[in-house]
């Protein structure tokens, strides 16, 4: 997310981008509209999931999406629950795609 964009604006743009390619996604937790952190849970509907969050690439200084947790969906949900318990402003978007598409690497979403 660019520092110039609000969390709500980025989430709305992300959901619109997913709709364009028919990837279902849902707001599971509505965080702070202005500065809330956004996490993306990718559910491949086979008991597996990935949890993505934004980090800084120290080499380039860029903000990138990185995997915080992956594997059994119950374990990923446990990590997500711990994150939500410590950050009441957290946005959680759940993406459901059997092919594992999340569009986080698409131009304009970095």
RODO-2510 file (C-alpha; in nm, 4 decimals, decimal comma):
residues 110
     n   res          X          Y          Z
     1     x     0,0000     0,0000     0,0000
     2     x     0,1304     0,3406    -0,0842
     3     x     0,1583     0,5821     0,2061
     4     x    -0,0702     0,8125     0,0053
     5     x    -0,3575     0,5631    -0,0083
     6     x    -0,5906     0,4837     0,2748
     7     x    -0,6381     0,1217     0,3756
     8     x    -1,0027     0,1379     0,2695
     9     x    -0,9146     0,2697    -0,0763
    10     x    -0,6571    -0,0078    -0,1279
    11     x    -0,8989    -0,2784    -0,0080
    12     x    -1,1747    -0,1526    -0,2386
    13     x    -0,9327    -0,1455    -0,5349
    14     x    -0,8047    -0,4948    -0,4515
    15     x    -1,1549    -0,6409    -0,4303
    16     x    -1,2472    -0,4756    -0,7615
    17     x    -0,9365    -0,6199    -0,9275
    18     x    -1,0254    -0,9695    -0,8013
    19     x    -1,3836    -0,9340    -0,9279
    20     x    -1,2505    -0,8552    -1,2761
    21     x    -1,0921    -1,2015    -1,2944
    22     x    -1,3754    -1,3820    -1,1108
    23     x    -1,1804    -1,4586    -0,7927
    24     x    -1,4122    -1,4552    -0,4886
    25     x    -1,2929    -1,2466    -0,1937
    26     x    -1,4546    -1,1281     0,1269
    27     x    -1,3781    -0,8740     0,3981
    28     x    -1,3527    -1,0915     0,7090
    29     x    -1,2408    -0,8106     0,9400
    30     x    -1,2926    -0,4402     0,8675
    31     x    -0,9965    -0,2513     1,0074
    32     x    -0,9282     0,1176     1,0409
    33     x    -1,0295     0,2925     0,7176
    34     x    -0,7293     0,5224     0,7166
    35     x    -0,4286     0,3379     0,8516
    36     x    -0,5244    -0,0196     0,9233
    37     x    -0,2866    -0,2978     0,8308
    38     x    -0,4154    -0,5358     0,5618
    39     x    -0,3646    -0,9124     0,5649
    40     x    -0,4729    -1,1438     0,2873
    41     x    -0,5722    -1,5035     0,3564
    42     x    -0,5636    -1,7202     0,0456
    43     x    -0,7866    -2,0263     0,0852
    44     x    -0,7403    -2,2890    -0,1866
    45     x    -1,0520    -2,4753    -0,0666
    46     x    -0,8594    -2,7990    -0,0075
    47     x    -0,7726    -2,7484     0,3590
    48     x    -0,4656    -2,5382     0,2780
    49     x    -0,4188    -2,1646     0,3156
    50     x    -0,1602    -1,8866     0,3015
    51     x    -0,1522    -1,5642     0,5012
    52     x     0,0140    -1,2649     0,3353
    53     x     0,1247    -0,9399     0,4980
    54     x     0,3244    -0,6367     0,3883
    55     x     0,6923    -0,6148     0,4746
    56     x     0,9856    -0,4002     0,3721
    57     x     1,2462    -0,5459     0,1403
    58     x     1,5642    -0,4236     0,3072
    59     x     1,7658    -0,4603    -0,0132
    60     x     1,5408    -0,2392    -0,2259
    61     x     1,3484    -0,0422     0,0360
    62     x     1,0244    -0,1434    -0,1356
    63     x     0,7148    -0,2699     0,0409
    64     x     0,6358    -0,6244    -0,0685
    65     x     0,3787    -0,8908     0,0086
    66     x     0,5311    -1,1796     0,2037
    67     x     0,3944    -1,5074     0,3414
    68     x     0,3427    -1,4872     0,7182
    69     x     0,1960    -1,8382     0,7509
    70     x     0,1111    -2,1275     0,5204
    71     x    -0,0122    -2,4835     0,5402
    72     x    -0,3118    -2,6365     0,7104
    73     x    -0,5955    -2,3838     0,7142
    74     x    -0,6583    -2,4324     1,0880
    75     x    -0,2962    -2,3402     1,1632
    76     x    -0,3124    -2,0355     0,9374
    77     x    -0,6364    -1,9310     1,1093
    78     x    -0,4618    -1,9611     1,4487
    79     x    -0,1843    -1,7264     1,3336
    80     x    -0,4457    -1,4865     1,2007
    81     x    -0,6398    -1,4966     1,5289
    82     x    -0,3233    -1,4026     1,7209
    83     x    -0,2640    -1,1120     1,4820
    84     x    -0,6217    -0,9896     1,5221
    85     x    -0,5966    -1,0122     1,9019
    86     x    -0,3027    -0,7712     1,9036
    87     x    -0,4208    -0,5324     1,6288
    88     x    -0,7830    -0,4122     1,6458
    89     x    -0,7285    -0,1999     1,3316
    90     x    -0,6381    -0,5035     1,1173
    91     x    -0,8151    -0,5663     0,7871
    92     x    -0,8511    -0,9308     0,6842
    93     x    -0,9453    -1,0208     0,3289
    94     x    -1,0131    -1,3856     0,2467
    95     x    -0,9528    -1,4873    -0,1123
    96     x    -1,0925    -1,8214    -0,2279
    97     x    -0,9280    -1,9725    -0,5334
    98     x    -0,8517    -2,3383    -0,6039
    99     x    -0,5707    -2,2320    -0,8388
   100     x    -0,4015    -2,0254    -0,5675
   101     x    -0,4426    -1,6908    -0,7442
   102     x    -0,4306    -1,3828    -0,5223
   103     x    -0,3256    -1,1007    -0,7598
   104     x    -0,0943    -0,9469    -0,4990
   105     x     0,1852    -0,9553    -0,7552
   106     x    -0,0256    -0,7713    -1,0154
   107     x     0,0823    -0,4266    -1,1299
   108     x    -0,0704    -0,1558    -0,9142
   109     x    -0,1309    -0,3757    -0,6104
   110     x     0,2223    -0,3760    -0,4749
***
